[in-house]
């Protein structure tokens, strides 16, 4: 099973429900408090296109912005087209490091240590490990950001307020896609949408974003909690 298909199966806290469903496999995303969800304006979706007309200058602009990010901290809201939703805090340190902390009642932690991307279910004490390059996060966390090397642009939309770029991996374009959405003035990563091979979309929207901030290195370490370590 690919990361994209595992990603769509991540356990979400569903609005209006108290129970938490265990996930069937693994990994990635984030969001705001449920009480504030009605006031959140998600960026508009764009219809899928088979080809993209994007200038080399725009590609360079996006690559330069992403490459210049050293650290990032943000709140996030994560919504799936199959009805799930979650919220939490995102921390990122390029290259290679990322942490998603899901708010309770979710018992999920996602950590990229610089080597592994780890999905950890705290409730059953079960980590699942991925190569960072197998995940959508690998596109964002790469040391050298490129929208043309290992990935291919299949859709590009530029409005007065946003830039949207949909990417697939050249090695396995059928495995799913990731769409990066940026505000342009000033340039800022606002959202990404992961689409798995079955068409399920998981949208992660960032807010209260802070770039180039000091982050604790411990955020990007992973120590599995063994049963006898629990209080």
C-alpha positions as CSV (number, residue, x, y, z in Angstrom):
1,X,0.0,0.0,0.0
2,X,1.4,3.4,-1.0
3,X,1.7,6.4,1.4
4,X,-1.1,8.2,-0.5
5,X,-3.6,5.4,0.1
6,X,-2.5,5.1,3.7
7,X,-2.8,8.8,4.1
8,X,-6.4,8.8,3.2
9,X,-7.1,6.2,5.9
10,X,-5.7,8.3,8.8
11,X,-8.1,8.4,11.8
12,X,-9.9,11.7,12.1
13,X,-12.0,13.2,14.8
14,X,-15.4,13.6,13.1
15,X,-17.5,16.7,13.9
16,X,-20.4,15.9,16.3
17,X,-18.9,12.6,17.4
18,X,-17.1,11.8,20.6
19,X,-15.7,8.5,19.6
20,X,-12.4,8.1,17.8
21,X,-12.1,5.6,15.0
22,X,-8.9,3.6,14.8
23,X,-7.1,4.1,11.6
24,X,-6.6,1.3,9.1
25,X,-3.0,2.2,8.3
26,X,-1.2,5.6,8.3
27,X,-0.2,9.3,7.8
28,X,-0.2,13.3,7.4
29,X,-2.2,16.6,7.9
30,X,-3.6,19.4,10.3
31,X,-6.1,22.2,11.5
32,X,-7.9,24.6,13.8
33,X,-10.3,24.3,16.8
34,X,-13.7,22.8,16.0
35,X,-15.4,25.8,17.5
36,X,-13.7,28.1,15.0
37,X,-14.4,25.9,12.0
38,X,-17.5,27.9,10.9
39,X,-15.4,31.0,10.6
40,X,-12.6,29.5,8.6
41,X,-12.6,30.4,4.9
42,X,-11.0,27.6,2.9
43,X,-9.3,28.5,-0.3
44,X,-11.4,27.8,-3.4
45,X,-10.9,24.5,-5.2
46,X,-10.0,24.5,-8.9
47,X,-11.1,21.9,-11.4
48,X,-8.5,19.3,-12.4
49,X,-6.6,19.9,-15.6
50,X,-4.5,17.4,-17.6
51,X,-1.8,19.9,-18.6
52,X,-0.3,23.0,-17.0
53,X,0.8,26.3,-18.5
54,X,3.3,27.7,-16.0
55,X,6.2,29.9,-16.8
56,X,9.8,29.1,-15.7
57,X,9.7,32.4,-13.8
58,X,6.7,31.2,-11.7
59,X,8.3,27.9,-11.1
60,X,11.5,29.6,-9.9
61,X,9.5,32.0,-7.7
62,X,7.8,29.0,-5.9
63,X,11.0,27.1,-5.6
64,X,12.9,30.1,-4.2
65,X,10.2,30.8,-1.6
66,X,10.0,27.2,-0.4
67,X,13.8,26.9,-0.4
68,X,14.1,30.0,1.7
69,X,11.9,28.7,4.5
70,X,14.1,27.6,7.4
71,X,11.5,27.0,10.0
72,X,7.7,27.3,10.2
73,X,5.1,27.1,12.9
74,X,1.3,27.1,12.3
75,X,-2.1,25.9,13.4
76,X,-3.8,23.7,11.0
77,X,-7.2,22.3,10.1
78,X,-7.5,19.0,8.2
79,X,-10.6,18.1,6.3
80,X,-11.2,14.9,4.2
81,X,-13.7,14.6,1.4
82,X,-15.0,11.5,3.1
83,X,-16.2,13.5,6.0
84,X,-13.4,13.4,8.5
85,X,-11.8,16.4,10.2
86,X,-8.9,17.1,12.7
87,X,-6.9,19.9,14.1
88,X,-3.6,20.6,15.7
89,X,-0.2,22.3,15.4
90,X,2.4,22.0,12.7
91,X,6.2,22.5,13.1
92,X,8.6,22.4,10.2
93,X,12.4,22.8,10.0
94,X,13.9,22.4,6.6
95,X,15.4,20.3,5.3
96,X,13.8,17.1,6.4
97,X,12.0,17.8,9.7
98,X,8.3,18.2,10.4
99,X,5.9,17.5,13.3
100,X,2.1,17.3,13.3
101,X,0.6,17.4,16.8
102,X,-3.1,16.5,16.7
103,X,-5.4,17.9,19.3
104,X,-7.3,15.6,21.6
105,X,-9.2,13.4,21.4
106,X,-7.0,12.3,18.5
107,X,-4.1,10.1,19.6
108,X,-2.0,10.7,16.5
109,X,1.5,12.0,16.1
110,X,3.4,12.5,12.8
111,X,7.1,13.2,13.0
112,X,9.7,13.5,10.3
113,X,13.1,13.2,11.9
114,X,15.2,14.0,8.9
115,X,15.5,10.4,8.0
116,X,12.2,8.7,8.7
117,X,8.6,9.9,8.5
118,X,6.8,8.3,11.4
119,X,3.1,7.8,12.0
120,X,2.5,7.1,15.6
121,X,-0.8,5.9,17.2
122,X,-0.4,6.7,20.8
123,X,-3.4,4.7,21.9
124,X,-2.0,1.4,20.7
125,X,1.7,2.4,20.9
126,X,2.2,1.5,17.2
127,X,4.6,3.5,15.0
128,X,4.7,3.1,11.2
129,X,7.9,4.2,9.4
130,X,8.1,5.7,5.9
131,X,10.9,7.0,3.7
132,X,10.4,10.8,3.6
133,X,10.6,10.7,-0.2
134,X,7.6,8.4,-0.3
135,X,5.4,11.0,1.4
136,X,3.8,14.3,0.2
137,X,5.9,16.0,2.9
138,X,9.1,15.0,1.0
139,X,8.3,17.6,-1.7
140,X,8.2,20.4,0.9
141,X,11.1,19.1,3.1
142,X,13.6,18.4,0.3
143,X,17.0,20.2,0.7
144,X,16.8,21.4,-2.8
145,X,13.2,22.3,-3.8
146,X,12.4,21.4,-7.4
147,X,9.0,21.3,-9.1
148,X,10.5,19.6,-12.2
149,X,13.1,17.0,-11.0
150,X,11.3,14.1,-9.4
151,X,7.8,15.6,-9.7
152,X,5.7,16.8,-12.6
153,X,3.3,19.7,-12.7
154,X,-0.1,18.5,-13.9
155,X,-2.2,21.6,-13.0
156,X,-1.5,25.2,-12.4
157,X,-4.0,28.0,-11.5
158,X,-3.1,31.6,-10.8
159,X,-5.8,34.0,-9.5
160,X,-5.6,37.5,-8.1
161,X,-5.0,36.0,-4.6
162,X,-3.6,32.5,-4.9
163,X,-1.2,30.2,-6.8
164,X,-2.1,26.5,-7.1
165,X,0.3,23.9,-8.3
166,X,-0.7,20.2,-8.5
167,X,2.2,17.7,-8.6
168,X,2.6,14.0,-9.2
169,X,5.7,11.9,-8.9
170,X,7.3,11.1,-12.2
171,X,8.1,7.6,-11.0
172,X,4.5,6.7,-10.0
173,X,2.0,9.3,-11.3
174,X,-0.9,7.0,-10.5
175,X,-0.1,6.9,-6.8
176,X,-1.8,10.2,-6.1
177,X,-1.1,13.9,-6.2
178,X,-0.4,16.9,-3.9
179,X,-1.6,20.4,-4.7
180,X,0.3,23.3,-3.0
181,X,-1.7,26.5,-2.5
182,X,0.1,29.8,-1.9
183,X,-1.0,33.3,-1.1
184,X,1.0,35.6,-3.4
185,X,1.2,39.0,-1.7
186,X,3.2,38.2,0.4
187,X,4.1,34.8,-0.8
188,X,3.1,32.2,1.9
189,X,2.2,28.5,1.9
190,X,-1.5,28.4,2.9
191,X,-2.8,25.0,2.0
192,X,-2.1,21.6,0.5
193,X,-4.5,19.0,-0.8
194,X,-3.5,15.3,-1.0
195,X,-5.5,13.2,-3.4
196,X,-5.2,9.5,-3.1
197,X,-5.6,7.0,-6.0
198,X,-9.3,6.5,-5.2
199,X,-10.0,10.3,-5.5
200,X,-10.3,11.0,-1.7
201,X,-9.0,14.5,-1.0
202,X,-7.4,15.5,2.3
203,X,-7.1,19.3,2.6
204,X,-4.7,20.8,5.2
205,X,-5.2,24.6,5.7
206,X,-2.6,26.6,7.7
207,X,-3.3,29.7,9.8
208,X,-1.4,31.8,12.3
209,X,1.7,30.9,10.3
210,X,5.1,32.1,11.5
211,X,8.2,31.6,9.5
212,X,11.9,31.7,10.5
213,X,11.1,31.1,14.2
214,X,13.2,29.3,16.8
215,X,12.0,25.7,17.3
216,X,13.1,23.2,20.0
217,X,15.1,20.4,18.3
218,X,13.3,17.9,20.6
219,X,10.2,18.4,18.5
220,X,11.7,16.4,15.7
221,X,12.9,13.4,17.7
222,X,10.8,10.3,18.2
223,X,11.1,8.0,21.2
224,X,8.6,5.2,21.2
225,X,6.7,4.9,24.5
226,X,6.8,1.4,25.7
227,X,4.0,0.1,28.0
228,X,6.2,0.1,31.1
229,X,7.0,3.7,30.6
230,X,3.4,4.8,31.0
231,X,2.4,6.5,34.3
